[in-house]
């Protein structure tokens, strides 16, 4: 099980979407990431939690 925080990678995807002029999807992705962080329910070890990389990704995807 991987326990690396994927948020930086997801924000890179947001920047790519902006570059591709997919601004609506970029904004939705950024909002989803922000909501997951602010809820403090799903966190990797570097954020004081014990969730996996996949669980963070799934939490962000569920917000989309």
C-alpha positions in Angstrom: 0.0 0.0 0.0 1.3 3.4 -1.0 1.0 6.2 1.6 2.2 9.1 -0.5 0.2 12.3 -0.6 -1.1 12.8 -4.2 -2.3 16.3 -3.8 0.7 18.0 -5.5 0.2 15.7 -8.5 -3.5 16.5 -8.6 -2.8 20.2 -8.5 -0.4 19.7 -11.4 -3.3 18.2 -13.3 -5.3 21.3 -12.4 -2.5 23.5 -14.0 -2.5 21.3 -17.1 -6.3 21.7 -17.4 -5.9 25.5 -17.1 -3.2 25.4 -19.8 -5.6 23.4 -22.1 -8.3 26.0 -21.5 -10.4 23.5 -19.6 -10.9 26.1 -16.9 -14.3 24.8 -15.6 -12.8 21.3 -14.9 -9.7 22.9 -13.4 -11.8 24.9 -11.0 -13.9 21.8 -10.1 -10.8 19.8 -9.4 -9.3 22.6 -7.3 -12.5 22.9 -5.3 -12.7 19.1 -4.8 -9.1 19.0 -3.5 -9.8 22.0 -1.2 -12.9 20.3 0.2 -11.1 17.1 1.0 -8.3 19.0 2.8 -10.6 21.2 4.8 -12.9 18.3 5.9 -9.9 16.6 7.6 -11.5 13.2 7.2 -9.1 11.7 4.8 -5.4 12.4 5.3 -2.1 10.8 4.5 0.7 10.3 7.1 2.3 13.7 6.3 -1.0 15.4 7.1 -1.4 13.5 10.4 -3.5 10.7 9.1 -3.2 7.1 8.0 -5.0 7.0 4.7 -3.4 5.7 1.5 -2.7 7.5 -1.8 -5.7 5.7 -3.4 -8.0 6.7 -0.6 -7.0 10.4 -1.1 -7.6 10.1 -4.8 -11.0 8.4 -4.3 -12.0 11.2 -1.9 -11.2 13.8 -4.4 -12.9 11.9 -7.2 -16.0 11.6 -5.1 -16.2 15.4 -4.8 -16.1 15.8 -8.6 
